[in-house]
Amino acid sequence: MTDSHERPGHGTADPDGYLIEQAPEGYRWTCRADGRTAGPFPSREEAVVSAEVDRTA
C-alpha cells in the first residue's frame, strides 16, 4: 500500500505558489515565486500549514 501523498490528486494539496516535497530529513516547502525554502518539518501536513502561514504573511 502506498502513502496517499505519493499519488497525484490524493492527500493534502500544495498551497498555491508553493511546492511541498519530501527530503531525507523530513518535508520542506519551496516558494515558487522567489525560491525561499523552509523545513525540515516532521510531517507533510506541518509543512503545508507553514507554507500557508507564509503565503498569508
Rosetta silent file (secondary structure, phi, psi, omega in degrees, C-alpha in Angstrom):
SEQUENCE: MTDSHERPGHGTADPDGYLIEQAPEGYRWTCRADGRTAGPFPSREEAVVSAEVDRTA
SCORE:     score description
SCORE:     0.000 S_00000001
   1 L     0.000  136.530 -179.223    0.000    0.000    0.000 S_00000001
   2 L  -100.673  156.529  175.817    1.354    3.462   -0.890 S_00000001
   3 L   -66.366  136.766 -177.429    1.062    6.691    1.038 S_00000001
   4 H   -62.874  -21.742 -179.902   -1.834    8.772   -0.323 S_00000001
   5 H   -77.578  -12.858  179.635    0.504   11.775   -0.650 S_00000001
   6 H   -85.877  -11.632 -178.773    2.627    9.925   -3.208 S_00000001
   7 L  -103.641  124.527  179.040   -0.249    9.668   -5.669 S_00000001
   8 L   -55.189  139.244  178.639   -1.168   12.803   -7.652 S_00000001
   9 L    84.410    3.137 -179.186   -4.628   14.070   -6.807 S_00000001
  10 L  -125.855  146.801  177.415   -4.687   12.426   -3.382 S_00000001
  11 L    84.569 -168.138 -176.970   -3.938   13.813    0.043 S_00000001
  12 L   -70.129  130.773  179.672   -3.236   17.381    1.061 S_00000001
  13 L   -80.114  151.163  174.247   -2.731   19.740   -1.866 S_00000001
  14 L   -68.113  138.460  175.446    0.243   22.084   -2.064 S_00000001
  15 L   -61.314  150.552  179.496   -0.731   25.672   -1.214 S_00000001
  16 L   -53.696  129.122  176.828   -0.913   27.974   -4.243 S_00000001
  17 L    84.280    4.483 -178.077    2.558   29.084   -5.237 S_00000001
  18 E  -127.886  149.528  173.789    4.388   26.521   -3.070 S_00000001
  19 E  -114.716  124.588  176.018    5.951   23.137   -3.657 S_00000001
  20 E  -103.633  126.155  179.830    5.887   20.653   -0.786 S_00000001
  21 E  -140.675  153.528  178.918    8.414   17.859   -1.126 S_00000001
  22 E   -83.842  133.766  177.576    9.869   15.064    0.928 S_00000001
  23 E  -119.864  166.028 -179.203   13.533   15.399    1.841 S_00000001
  24 L   -55.669  -32.125 -176.437   15.788   12.902    3.635 S_00000001
  25 L   -96.295    1.261 -179.671   15.296   14.744    6.940 S_00000001
  26 E   148.481 -140.148  179.148   11.520   15.332    6.619 S_00000001
  27 E  -118.693  152.297  177.779    9.386   17.623    4.471 S_00000001
  28 E  -142.309  160.762  173.438   10.110   21.114    3.193 S_00000001
  29 E  -118.575  153.176  176.277    8.368   23.777    1.191 S_00000001
  30 E  -129.423  129.908  175.234    9.698   25.986   -1.580 S_00000001
  31 E   -78.937  120.453 -176.556    8.099   29.265   -2.641 S_00000001
  32 L   -66.959  -28.701 -176.258    7.844   29.095   -6.430 S_00000001
  33 L   -70.460  -40.879 -174.387    7.969   32.907   -6.814 S_00000001
  34 L  -131.214    2.109  175.023   11.309   33.557   -5.138 S_00000001
  35 L    80.260    4.653  176.381   12.830   30.180   -4.241 S_00000001
  36 L   -62.319  147.792  177.665   12.639   30.600   -0.443 S_00000001
  37 E  -131.574  159.874  173.654   12.532   27.328    1.452 S_00000001
  38 E  -147.575  152.224  179.532   11.667   26.208    4.970 S_00000001
  39 E   134.198  179.380   11.001   11.981   22.972    6.829 S_00000001
  40 E   -84.187  152.133  174.730   12.528   20.266    7.631 S_00000001
  41 E  -114.496  145.917 -176.759    9.140   19.508    9.124 S_00000001
  42 L   -67.955  -22.418 -179.535    8.330   16.107   10.659 S_00000001
  43 L  -139.179  158.813  178.006    5.179   15.681    8.563 S_00000001
  44 H   -63.488  -39.104 -179.447    3.799   16.847    5.231 S_00000001
  45 H   -60.509  -39.759  178.524    0.813   18.380    6.995 S_00000001
  46 H   -67.512  -35.897  176.861    3.094   20.589    9.123 S_00000001
  47 H   -65.596  -41.216  178.600    4.945   21.741    6.007 S_00000001
  48 H   -62.784  -45.782  179.734    1.625   22.630    4.327 S_00000001
  49 H   -60.511  -44.195 -179.985    0.479   24.623    7.380 S_00000001
  50 H   -62.654  -42.664  179.017    3.789   26.506    7.477 S_00000001
  51 H   -64.165  -39.782  178.721    3.584   27.323    3.751 S_00000001
  52 H   -64.547  -39.426  176.898    0.006   28.563    4.145 S_00000001
  53 H   -64.426  -44.471  179.849    1.075   30.835    7.014 S_00000001
  54 H   -62.167  -38.764 -178.281    3.994   32.151    4.942 S_00000001
  55 H   -63.769  -34.046 -177.944    1.673   32.780    1.987 S_00000001
  56 H   -91.163   -5.160 -179.238   -0.611   34.992    4.062 S_00000001
  57 L   -79.230    0.000    0.000    2.238   36.883    5.783 S_00000001
